[in-house]
């Protein structure tokens, strides 16, 4: 019996010393930057003349011939923002924030120009030659995410999945036109006046997976691949681009800075 008690007295302190307490702040501030692309094609405005132009448009149910209008494969949006993130427990975290995004699409010829109608009367129509039209769209967005970590322990490289939604608010948009010669610049207001404004509010869902790099009690980063799912009231982005496939692809990097006195803790074996 004495030998047993002696062993207990020796083993228990050894077991206790083999465990260590680890803790990290629940709250952190992230600075994010990313890019996302939706796949589709140019929209052919009705003002483009369907003959005697150097353009082409894709084969579909409405147009069966072919010219030389350059077809953009994707609408790409770049963004950066800030987001606070809060750990509910060791595996779950929620985040929100605000971001600024910028996207551009274009209508251009792969030859010299395409013809654009600026005036029409009962007896005649007036066309001008345009080499390129660009539309820029600026958004303020609010994302909301739920992050699920695969590991309970805060290891250096920690995998996670993410689901969320983003609401985009259009704060500005503009259209620029490149004419074949400077004498046509006087028609700029007539050309830009024919474009519709993009939707003020639209949104998309996000599915993502990535890796956290670093320990959460110190500044750390993350890298992830995203699948944004477009949820606009239609498939048109601005006036020049149509989303053919609502699911896009994106990438995001984030730098987190932990702060606050509220912490999560757990014990682990050395």
C-alpha positions as CSV (number, residue, x, y, z in Angstrom):
1,X,0.0,0.0,0.0
2,X,2.8,2.4,0.8
3,X,4.4,1.6,-2.5
4,X,1.1,2.4,-4.3
5,X,0.7,5.7,-2.6
6,X,4.3,6.6,-3.3
7,X,3.8,5.8,-7.1
8,X,0.6,8.0,-7.1
9,X,2.5,10.9,-5.5
10,X,5.2,10.6,-8.1
11,X,2.9,10.1,-11.2
12,X,0.3,12.7,-10.6
13,X,2.8,15.7,-10.5
14,X,4.4,14.2,-13.7
15,X,1.1,14.1,-15.5
16,X,0.2,17.6,-14.4
17,X,3.5,18.9,-15.6
18,X,3.0,17.3,-19.0
19,X,-0.1,19.5,-19.7
20,X,0.0,23.2,-20.5
21,X,-2.6,25.9,-20.6
22,X,-3.0,27.8,-23.9
23,X,-5.2,30.9,-24.4
24,X,-5.9,33.5,-27.1
25,X,-8.2,36.5,-27.5
26,X,-11.7,35.9,-28.7
27,X,-11.7,39.1,-30.7
28,X,-9.5,40.2,-33.6
29,X,-9.5,42.8,-36.4
30,X,-8.9,41.7,-39.9
31,X,-7.7,43.6,-42.9
32,X,-8.7,41.8,-46.1
33,X,-8.0,42.0,-49.8
34,X,-9.4,39.8,-52.6
35,X,-10.7,39.3,-56.1
36,X,-13.8,37.5,-57.4
37,X,-14.9,36.8,-61.0
38,X,-18.2,35.9,-62.5
39,X,-18.3,34.2,-65.9
40,X,-20.4,35.4,-68.8
41,X,-20.3,37.5,-71.9
42,X,-20.8,41.0,-73.4
43,X,-24.2,42.4,-74.0
44,X,-24.8,43.7,-77.5
45,X,-26.5,47.1,-77.1
46,X,-29.3,47.9,-79.6
47,X,-27.4,51.0,-80.7
48,X,-24.7,48.9,-82.5
49,X,-25.3,48.6,-86.2
50,X,-25.6,45.0,-87.3
51,X,-24.0,45.6,-90.6
52,X,-20.9,47.4,-91.8
53,X,-19.3,47.1,-88.4
54,X,-16.2,45.3,-87.2
55,X,-17.7,43.4,-84.4
56,X,-18.9,40.0,-83.4
57,X,-21.3,38.6,-80.8
58,X,-21.7,35.1,-79.5
59,X,-23.9,32.5,-81.1
60,X,-27.2,32.1,-79.1
61,X,-30.9,31.9,-79.6
62,X,-31.2,35.5,-80.8
63,X,-28.1,36.1,-83.0
64,X,-26.9,33.6,-85.5
65,X,-24.2,35.4,-87.5
66,X,-20.8,36.5,-86.5
67,X,-18.7,39.6,-86.7
68,X,-15.8,41.0,-84.6
69,X,-17.0,42.2,-81.2
70,X,-14.6,41.2,-78.5
71,X,-16.2,38.9,-75.9
72,X,-15.0,39.3,-72.3
73,X,-15.0,35.9,-70.5
74,X,-15.6,37.3,-67.0
75,X,-16.5,40.2,-64.8
76,X,-13.8,40.7,-62.2
77,X,-14.2,42.7,-59.0
78,X,-11.3,43.7,-56.7
79,X,-11.9,44.7,-53.1
80,X,-10.3,45.5,-49.8
81,X,-11.8,46.1,-46.3
82,X,-11.8,45.6,-42.6
83,X,-13.7,43.0,-40.6
84,X,-13.8,42.2,-36.8
85,X,-14.0,38.5,-36.1
86,X,-15.2,36.9,-32.8
87,X,-14.6,33.3,-31.7
88,X,-17.8,31.7,-30.3
89,X,-15.8,28.6,-29.3
90,X,-12.6,26.8,-30.3
91,X,-14.1,25.8,-33.7
92,X,-16.6,28.5,-34.6
93,X,-16.1,32.2,-35.4
94,X,-18.3,34.9,-36.8
95,X,-17.2,38.0,-38.6
96,X,-18.7,41.1,-40.4
97,X,-17.2,44.3,-41.7
98,X,-17.2,46.7,-44.6
99,X,-15.3,46.6,-47.9
100,X,-14.8,48.8,-50.9
101,X,-14.9,47.0,-54.3
102,X,-14.2,48.0,-57.9
103,X,-15.1,46.2,-61.1
104,X,-14.9,47.1,-64.8
105,X,-16.3,45.6,-68.0
106,X,-15.8,46.7,-71.6
107,X,-17.2,46.5,-75.1
108,X,-14.5,46.6,-77.7
109,X,-13.6,45.6,-81.3
110,X,-10.8,43.3,-82.1
111,X,-10.4,45.2,-85.4
112,X,-10.8,49.0,-85.9
113,X,-14.2,50.0,-84.6
114,X,-17.9,49.3,-84.4
115,X,-20.8,51.6,-85.4
116,X,-23.0,53.2,-82.8
117,X,-26.3,55.0,-83.5
118,X,-26.5,58.5,-81.9
119,X,-29.3,60.1,-83.9
120,X,-32.3,58.8,-86.0
121,X,-35.0,60.5,-88.0
122,X,-37.7,59.2,-90.3
123,X,-35.4,59.4,-93.3
124,X,-31.9,58.8,-91.9
125,X,-29.7,57.6,-89.0
126,X,-26.4,59.0,-87.8
127,X,-23.7,56.5,-86.7
128,X,-20.3,57.1,-85.2
129,X,-17.2,54.9,-85.0
130,X,-16.2,53.6,-81.5
131,X,-13.2,51.5,-80.7
132,X,-14.0,50.8,-77.0
133,X,-16.5,51.4,-74.3
134,X,-15.6,50.9,-70.6
135,X,-18.0,50.8,-67.6
136,X,-16.6,51.0,-64.1
137,X,-18.7,50.1,-61.0
138,X,-17.8,51.0,-57.4
139,X,-19.4,49.3,-54.4
140,X,-19.5,49.4,-50.7
141,X,-20.2,45.9,-49.4
142,X,-21.1,44.4,-46.0
143,X,-20.0,40.7,-45.6
144,X,-21.2,38.3,-42.9
145,X,-19.4,35.0,-42.4
146,X,-19.4,31.9,-40.2
147,X,-16.0,30.2,-40.1
148,X,-15.7,26.5,-39.0
149,X,-12.2,25.2,-38.1
150,X,-11.4,21.6,-38.6
151,X,-9.2,21.4,-35.5
152,X,-10.1,22.4,-32.0
153,X,-6.4,23.2,-31.2
154,X,-4.9,26.4,-32.4
155,X,-2.1,24.8,-34.4
156,X,0.1,26.9,-36.7
157,X,-1.5,25.8,-40.0
158,X,-5.2,25.3,-39.3
159,X,-7.7,24.4,-42.0
160,X,-11.2,25.9,-42.1
161,X,-14.4,26.2,-44.1
162,X,-16.6,29.3,-44.4
163,X,-20.1,30.2,-45.4
164,X,-21.5,33.7,-45.7
165,X,-23.4,36.4,-47.6
166,X,-22.3,39.8,-49.0
167,X,-24.6,42.7,-49.7
168,X,-23.3,45.1,-52.3
169,X,-24.4,48.8,-52.5
170,X,-23.4,50.7,-55.7
171,X,-22.0,54.1,-54.7
172,X,-20.9,55.2,-58.2
173,X,-20.5,54.1,-61.8
174,X,-19.2,55.8,-65.0
175,X,-18.9,55.0,-68.7
176,X,-15.9,56.1,-70.8
177,X,-15.8,55.9,-74.6
178,X,-12.8,55.8,-77.0
179,X,-13.8,57.2,-80.3
180,X,-11.9,56.6,-83.6
181,X,-11.1,60.3,-83.9
182,X,-11.3,63.3,-81.6
183,X,-13.9,65.0,-83.7
184,X,-16.5,62.5,-82.4
185,X,-16.0,63.5,-78.7
186,X,-18.9,65.9,-79.0
187,X,-21.2,62.8,-79.1
188,X,-20.0,61.5,-75.7
189,X,-23.1,62.7,-73.7
190,X,-25.4,61.0,-76.3
191,X,-23.5,57.7,-76.0
192,X,-23.2,57.6,-72.2
193,X,-26.8,58.7,-71.8
194,X,-28.0,55.5,-73.5
195,X,-26.6,53.3,-70.7
196,X,-28.6,52.1,-67.7
197,X,-27.3,52.5,-64.2
198,X,-26.4,49.3,-62.4
199,X,-28.7,48.0,-59.7
200,X,-28.2,49.9,-56.4
201,X,-28.3,46.8,-54.2
202,X,-27.4,43.2,-55.1
203,X,-25.9,40.3,-53.1
204,X,-24.2,37.0,-53.3
205,X,-23.6,34.0,-51.1
206,X,-20.0,32.7,-50.5
207,X,-18.7,29.2,-49.9
208,X,-15.0,29.1,-49.1
209,X,-12.2,26.9,-47.7
210,X,-8.7,28.0,-46.6
211,X,-5.9,27.8,-44.1
212,X,-5.0,30.0,-41.1
213,X,-1.3,30.6,-40.9
214,X,0.1,31.5,-37.4
215,X,-1.0,31.3,-33.8
216,X,-4.1,33.2,-32.8
217,X,-2.6,34.9,-29.8
218,X,-0.2,36.8,-32.1
219,X,-0.9,38.6,-35.4
220,X,-1.7,35.9,-38.0
221,X,-2.9,35.5,-41.6
222,X,-5.2,33.4,-43.7
223,X,-5.5,32.5,-47.4
224,X,-8.7,31.1,-48.9
225,X,-10.4,30.1,-52.2
226,X,-14.0,31.3,-52.5
227,X,-17.0,30.4,-54.6
228,X,-19.3,33.5,-54.8
229,X,-22.9,32.7,-55.9
230,X,-24.5,35.6,-57.6
231,X,-27.9,36.6,-56.3
232,X,-28.8,39.7,-58.3
233,X,-32.4,40.3,-59.4
234,X,-31.1,39.5,-63.0
235,X,-28.0,38.2,-64.5
236,X,-26.8,41.6,-65.9
237,X,-23.8,43.3,-64.3
238,X,-24.1,47.0,-65.2
239,X,-25.1,47.5,-68.8
240,X,-22.3,45.7,-70.7
241,X,-22.0,42.2,-69.1
242,X,-24.3,39.3,-68.6
243,X,-23.5,36.6,-66.0
244,X,-24.1,33.2,-67.8
245,X,-23.1,31.0,-64.8
246,X,-24.1,32.4,-61.4
247,X,-21.3,30.7,-59.6
248,X,-17.9,32.5,-59.7
249,X,-14.5,32.0,-58.2
250,X,-12.4,34.2,-55.9
251,X,-9.4,34.4,-53.7
252,X,-8.9,36.3,-50.4
253,X,-6.0,37.0,-48.0
254,X,-6.5,38.5,-44.6
255,X,-4.2,39.8,-41.8
256,X,-5.6,39.5,-38.3
257,X,-4.6,41.5,-35.2
258,X,-5.9,40.0,-31.9
259,X,-7.0,42.3,-29.1
260,X,-9.2,42.4,-26.0
261,X,-9.2,40.8,-22.5
262,X,-11.8,38.2,-23.2
263,X,-10.0,34.9,-24.0
264,X,-10.5,31.3,-24.9
265,X,-8.3,28.7,-23.2
266,X,-7.7,25.0,-23.2
267,X,-5.0,22.5,-22.0
268,X,-2.9,20.3,-24.2
269,X,-0.2,17.8,-23.7
270,X,3.4,18.8,-24.4
